[in-house]
Amino acid sequence: MTEPLEKRLEKAMAELQAAQEAMARTERELRQASFAVLSSDRAVRATVGPQGELTGIEFLENKYRDMSPQELAASVLEAAGAARVKMNRHVMKAMAPFTEPSSDVPELKGFEVDWERIFGPEVLRDDDHDTATATARGAGHGPGWRDALDEDGED
């Protein structure tokens, strides 16, 4: 026997309220998030904010003094791009639960998000084994490890 319409509607409304509360929490966390990534030559650390905007550049250990302008520019672009991709992946992971179908209300099918179209193809590549390192800042989410420089209190 199927469940009465009133009971199904009650479940759907409860799930909707829970989803709204979870979305509000996720939005608050994402507004506080940032990622910092070192260039592969460890000369530059770039930090991006919640919308992928560049919020900081650090030139580490005076390595920039021995670099050509082109090398320094490449290091900055590499670190900034990698930090942006890390932030985009963090957003994808945080938003994933809101795209999935409901287990309690079969009528709520969920929806697909074209992350590649939103963030670009690099966001879907599995390249977490690269030489860049990242740290998540904000609401305590993100990788459980931190870059050795960050552990030394340098920030």
Secondary structure per residue as TSV (DSSP state, phi and psi in degrees):
chain	resnum	aa	ss	phi	psi
A	1	M	-	360.0	139.9
A	2	T	-	-81.5	155.1
A	3	E	-	-70.8	142.0
A	4	P	-	-60.6	148.5
A	5	L	H	-56.6	-41.0
A	6	E	H	-60.8	-41.9
A	7	K	H	-67.4	-42.2
A	8	R	H	-64.2	-40.0
A	9	L	H	-64.6	-40.3
A	10	E	H	-61.4	-43.9
A	11	K	H	-62.8	-43.6
A	12	A	H	-62.7	-42.3
A	13	M	H	-65.3	-40.6
A	14	A	H	-64.2	-41.5
A	15	E	H	-66.7	-39.3
A	16	L	H	-61.9	-44.2
A	17	Q	H	-62.8	-43.6
A	18	A	H	-62.9	-40.2
A	19	A	H	-65.8	-39.9
A	20	Q	H	-62.9	-42.1
A	21	E	H	-65.2	-42.5
A	22	A	H	-65.1	-39.3
A	23	M	H	-63.8	-41.6
A	24	A	H	-62.4	-42.7
A	25	R	H	-62.5	-43.9
A	26	T	H	-62.9	-43.2
A	27	E	H	-61.5	-42.4
A	28	R	H	-61.8	-44.5
A	29	E	H	-63.1	-44.8
A	30	L	H	-66.0	-33.3
A	31	R	H	-64.0	-24.0
A	32	Q	H	-96.6	-8.5
A	33	A	-	-76.3	148.2
A	34	S	E	-154.1	156.4
A	35	F	E	-130.7	138.4
A	36	A	E	-117.5	133.9
A	37	V	E	-132.7	138.3
A	38	L	E	-88.2	143.5
A	39	S	-	-67.6	159.6
A	40	S	T	-62.9	-26.8
A	41	D	T	-86.3	1.7
A	42	R	S	58.5	27.7
A	43	A	S	-93.7	-23.8
A	44	V	E	-135.8	139.8
A	45	R	E	-119.4	124.1
A	46	A	E	-111.3	139.4
A	47	T	E	-119.9	135.9
A	48	V	E	-120.3	152.0
A	49	G	-	-92.0	-170.3
A	50	P	T	-63.7	-21.8
A	51	Q	T	-104.8	17.0
A	52	G	S	81.0	6.3
A	53	E	-	-75.5	142.2
A	54	L	E	-70.3	121.2
A	55	T	E	-114.7	-10.9
A	56	G	E	-166.6	146.1
A	57	I	E	-133.0	130.0
A	58	E	E	-123.6	135.7
A	59	F	E	-102.9	114.6
A	60	L	-	-93.2	140.1
A	61	E	T	51.9	29.8
A	62	N	T	55.0	22.7
A	63	K	G	-63.1	-27.5
A	64	Y	G	-60.5	-24.2
A	65	R	G	-64.8	-27.9
A	66	D	G	-100.3	10.3
A	67	M	S	-107.1	147.8
A	68	S	-	-74.0	161.5
A	69	P	H	-56.4	-37.1
A	70	Q	H	-67.4	-40.8
A	71	E	H	-65.1	-43.5
A	72	L	H	-64.0	-44.3
A	73	A	H	-60.3	-42.5
A	74	A	H	-62.8	-40.7
A	75	S	H	-64.7	-42.3
A	76	V	H	-63.1	-48.2
A	77	L	H	-63.5	-40.0
A	78	E	H	-61.6	-50.1
A	79	A	H	-65.6	-43.1
A	80	A	H	-65.0	-43.1
A	81	G	H	-64.1	-42.3
A	82	A	H	-66.4	-38.4
A	83	A	H	-65.6	-39.7
A	84	R	H	-62.7	-43.3
A	85	V	H	-63.5	-41.7
A	86	K	H	-60.3	-43.2
A	87	M	H	-64.3	-44.4
A	88	N	H	-59.1	-42.3
A	89	R	H	-65.6	-36.0
A	90	H	H	-63.9	-42.9
A	91	V	H	-62.6	-45.1
A	92	M	H	-57.1	-47.3
A	93	K	H	-64.6	-41.0
A	94	A	H	-67.1	-33.9
A	95	M	H	-89.7	-13.8
A	96	A	G	-53.0	-43.4
A	97	P	G	-59.7	-25.7
A	98	F	G	-81.4	-8.2
A	99	T	G	-100.1	-9.3
A	100	E	S	-84.8	152.3
A	101	P	-	-66.6	155.6
A	102	S	-	-78.4	135.5
A	103	S	S	-82.5	-26.4
A	104	D	S	-90.5	-28.8
A	105	V	-	-124.0	95.3
A	106	P	T	-58.5	-23.3
A	107	E	T	-69.6	-21.2
A	108	L	-	-89.9	96.8
A	109	K	-	-83.5	-11.9
A	110	G	-	81.2	-176.1
A	111	F	-	-151.8	157.6
A	112	E	-	-93.4	143.1
A	113	V	-	-118.4	130.8
A	114	D	-	-87.9	81.6
A	115	W	H	-60.8	-35.6
A	116	E	H	-62.4	-39.8
A	117	R	H	-68.6	-35.9
A	118	I	H	-74.5	-48.9
A	119	F	H	-107.1	-13.5
A	120	G	-	101.0	162.1
A	121	P	G	-66.2	-26.6
A	122	E	G	-64.5	-21.7
A	123	V	G	-69.2	-22.5
A	124	L	G	-94.8	-8.2
A	125	R	S	-73.6	143.4
A	126	D	-	-94.5	85.0
A	127	D	-	-127.2	36.4
A	128	D	T	-70.3	-5.6
A	129	H	T	-89.8	8.3
A	130	D	S	-69.1	178.2
A	131	T	S	-85.3	-12.2
A	132	A	-	-71.4	149.9
A	133	T	-	-122.4	152.8
A	134	A	E	-136.8	156.1
A	135	T	E	-132.9	139.0
A	136	A	E	-95.2	138.6
A	137	R	E	-127.3	152.1
A	138	G	S	129.5	-117.6
A	139	A	S	-86.8	19.2
A	140	G	S	84.8	12.1
A	141	H	-	-102.0	160.6
A	142	G	S	121.9	-166.4
A	143	P	-	-61.2	145.9
A	144	G	S	-80.2	-9.5
A	145	W	-	-105.8	160.3
A	146	R	-	-131.2	153.1
A	147	D	-	-63.8	144.3
A	148	A	H	-57.6	-35.6
A	149	L	H	-65.0	-38.7
A	150	D	H	-65.4	-35.6
A	151	E	H	-65.8	-24.4
A	152	D	T	-79.0	2.2
A	153	G	T	87.6	1.1
A	154	E	-	-76.5	125.2
A	155	D	-	-151.3	360.0
